[in-house]
């Protein structure tokens, strides 16, 4: 399975304040190449096999790095 830029997904994440698992929805803004470019120190070794995507979540600061195993649901819809 491969996600596309602009695709809407629902995924699991850990809340920074409570440490509990939460569900979020966001828009895929890039793949491993963008993650590597934006976070070279933290994520400099990611590659195509890592199955990571950069996701923007409305009303949340920053972006989320999401692994394919954390995805709950993906939409066929692609935003413009």
C-alpha atoms as an extended CHARMM CRD file, in Angstrom:
* protein
*
        80  EXT
         1         1  UNK       CA              0.0000000000        0.0000000000        0.0000000000  PROA      1               0.0000000000
         2         2  UNK       CA              1.3160000000        3.4280000000       -0.9220000000  PROA      2               0.0000000000
         3         3  UNK       CA             -0.1690000000        6.7340000000        0.1780000000  PROA      3               0.0000000000
         4         4  UNK       CA             -0.3270000000        9.7690000000       -2.0650000000  PROA      4               0.0000000000
         5         5  UNK       CA              0.3500000000       13.3990000000       -1.2580000000  PROA      5               0.0000000000
         6         6  UNK       CA             -2.9500000000       15.0740000000       -0.3550000000  PROA      6               0.0000000000
         7         7  UNK       CA             -4.6120000000       11.8420000000        0.7570000000  PROA      7               0.0000000000
         8         8  UNK       CA             -6.6310000000       11.9870000000        3.9850000000  PROA      8               0.0000000000
         9         9  UNK       CA             -5.8750000000        9.3340000000        6.6060000000  PROA      9               0.0000000000
        10        10  UNK       CA             -6.9360000000        8.4400000000       10.1440000000  PROA      10              0.0000000000
        11        11  UNK       CA             -4.1210000000        7.1870000000       12.3590000000  PROA      11              0.0000000000
        12        12  UNK       CA             -3.1000000000        6.3330000000       15.9190000000  PROA      12              0.0000000000
        13        13  UNK       CA             -0.7560000000        8.6060000000       17.8710000000  PROA      13              0.0000000000
        14        14  UNK       CA              0.3450000000        9.1370000000       21.4530000000  PROA      14              0.0000000000
        15        15  UNK       CA             -0.8620000000       12.3280000000       23.1630000000  PROA      15              0.0000000000
        16        16  UNK       CA              2.1760000000       14.3000000000       24.3880000000  PROA      16              0.0000000000
        17        17  UNK       CA              0.4380000000       15.4570000000       27.5670000000  PROA      17              0.0000000000
        18        18  UNK       CA             -1.4190000000       12.3550000000       28.7340000000  PROA      18              0.0000000000
        19        19  UNK       CA              0.6360000000        9.5840000000       27.1330000000  PROA      19              0.0000000000
        20        20  UNK       CA             -2.5900000000        7.9250000000       25.9930000000  PROA      20              0.0000000000
        21        21  UNK       CA             -3.2750000000        6.6450000000       22.5060000000  PROA      21              0.0000000000
        22        22  UNK       CA             -5.5060000000        8.9250000000       20.4340000000  PROA      22              0.0000000000
        23        23  UNK       CA             -6.9370000000        8.8560000000       16.9180000000  PROA      23              0.0000000000
        24        24  UNK       CA             -6.2190000000       11.7490000000       14.5780000000  PROA      24              0.0000000000
        25        25  UNK       CA             -7.0970000000       12.6040000000       10.9840000000  PROA      25              0.0000000000
        26        26  UNK       CA             -4.7210000000       14.4060000000        8.6940000000  PROA      26              0.0000000000
        27        27  UNK       CA             -3.4670000000       15.0140000000        5.1920000000  PROA      27              0.0000000000
        28        28  UNK       CA             -0.3690000000       13.3090000000        3.7930000000  PROA      28              0.0000000000
        29        29  UNK       CA              2.1060000000       16.0480000000        2.8400000000  PROA      29              0.0000000000
        30        30  UNK       CA              5.1060000000       13.8930000000        1.9450000000  PROA      30              0.0000000000
        31        31  UNK       CA              6.9280000000       10.6050000000        2.0930000000  PROA      31              0.0000000000
        32        32  UNK       CA             10.3220000000        9.5420000000        3.4350000000  PROA      32              0.0000000000
        33        33  UNK       CA             12.1380000000       12.0500000000        1.1910000000  PROA      33              0.0000000000
        34        34  UNK       CA             10.3630000000       15.0220000000        2.7660000000  PROA      34              0.0000000000
        35        35  UNK       CA             10.8370000000       13.6060000000        6.2810000000  PROA      35              0.0000000000
        36        36  UNK       CA             14.5610000000       13.2200000000        5.6270000000  PROA      36              0.0000000000
        37        37  UNK       CA             14.7410000000       16.7780000000        4.2490000000  PROA      37              0.0000000000
        38        38  UNK       CA             12.7780000000       18.4430000000        7.0910000000  PROA      38              0.0000000000
        39        39  UNK       CA             14.3200000000       16.4340000000        9.9540000000  PROA      39              0.0000000000
        40        40  UNK       CA             17.8500000000       15.4750000000        8.8500000000  PROA      40              0.0000000000
        41        41  UNK       CA             19.2410000000       14.9620000000       12.3770000000  PROA      41              0.0000000000
        42        42  UNK       CA             16.3160000000       13.0600000000       13.8550000000  PROA      42              0.0000000000
        43        43  UNK       CA             15.2310000000       11.0900000000       10.7850000000  PROA      43              0.0000000000
        44        44  UNK       CA             18.2550000000       11.2320000000        8.4660000000  PROA      44              0.0000000000
        45        45  UNK       CA             18.4310000000        7.4670000000        7.9790000000  PROA      45              0.0000000000
        46        46  UNK       CA             14.8630000000        6.8450000000        6.7640000000  PROA      46              0.0000000000
        47        47  UNK       CA             14.5160000000        5.2830000000        3.3430000000  PROA      47              0.0000000000
        48        48  UNK       CA             11.8950000000        3.9260000000        0.9870000000  PROA      48              0.0000000000
        49        49  UNK       CA             11.5770000000        0.7100000000        3.0270000000  PROA      49              0.0000000000
        50        50  UNK       CA             10.7450000000        2.6190000000        6.2210000000  PROA      50              0.0000000000
        51        51  UNK       CA              7.0580000000        3.0820000000        5.2470000000  PROA      51              0.0000000000
        52        52  UNK       CA              6.9110000000        6.5160000000        6.9090000000  PROA      52              0.0000000000
        53        53  UNK       CA              4.8050000000        9.4830000000        5.8290000000  PROA      53              0.0000000000
        54        54  UNK       CA              4.6610000000       13.1100000000        6.9270000000  PROA      54              0.0000000000
        55        55  UNK       CA              1.1070000000       14.0720000000        7.9090000000  PROA      55              0.0000000000
        56        56  UNK       CA             -0.3640000000       17.5060000000        8.6550000000  PROA      56              0.0000000000
        57        57  UNK       CA             -3.2040000000       17.5220000000       11.1930000000  PROA      57              0.0000000000
        58        58  UNK       CA             -5.5080000000       20.5690000000       11.2520000000  PROA      58              0.0000000000
        59        59  UNK       CA             -5.6210000000       22.3920000000       14.6110000000  PROA      59              0.0000000000
        60        60  UNK       CA             -2.3760000000       20.7640000000       15.8210000000  PROA      60              0.0000000000
        61        61  UNK       CA              1.0510000000       22.3470000000       15.7370000000  PROA      61              0.0000000000
        62        62  UNK       CA              3.7790000000       20.6590000000       13.7420000000  PROA      62              0.0000000000
        63        63  UNK       CA              3.5680000000       17.5670000000       11.6010000000  PROA      63              0.0000000000
        64        64  UNK       CA              3.3380000000       13.8980000000       12.4840000000  PROA      64              0.0000000000
        65        65  UNK       CA              5.6110000000       11.1620000000       11.1580000000  PROA      65              0.0000000000
        66        66  UNK       CA              3.2670000000        8.2060000000       10.6540000000  PROA      66              0.0000000000
        67        67  UNK       CA              4.2250000000        4.5960000000       10.0080000000  PROA      67              0.0000000000
        68        68  UNK       CA              1.9540000000        2.4210000000        7.8560000000  PROA      68              0.0000000000
        69        69  UNK       CA              1.1680000000        0.2450000000       10.8970000000  PROA      69              0.0000000000
        70        70  UNK       CA             -0.3720000000        3.2650000000       12.6770000000  PROA      70              0.0000000000
        71        71  UNK       CA             -2.9190000000        3.9380000000        9.9380000000  PROA      71              0.0000000000
        72        72  UNK       CA             -6.4740000000        3.0320000000       10.8650000000  PROA      72              0.0000000000
        73        73  UNK       CA             -8.2320000000        4.1520000000        7.7010000000  PROA      73              0.0000000000
        74        74  UNK       CA             -7.2830000000        5.7880000000        4.4420000000  PROA      74              0.0000000000
        75        75  UNK       CA             -9.5020000000        7.7640000000        2.1510000000  PROA      75              0.0000000000
        76        76  UNK       CA             -9.4440000000        7.4510000000       -1.6010000000  PROA      76              0.0000000000
        77        77  UNK       CA            -10.0840000000       11.2000000000       -1.6800000000  PROA      77              0.0000000000
        78        78  UNK       CA             -7.1220000000       13.4370000000       -2.4280000000  PROA      78              0.0000000000
        79        79  UNK       CA             -7.2980000000       17.1000000000       -1.4330000000  PROA      79              0.0000000000
        80        80  UNK       CA             -6.1760000000       19.7650000000       -3.8580000000  PROA      80              0.0000000000
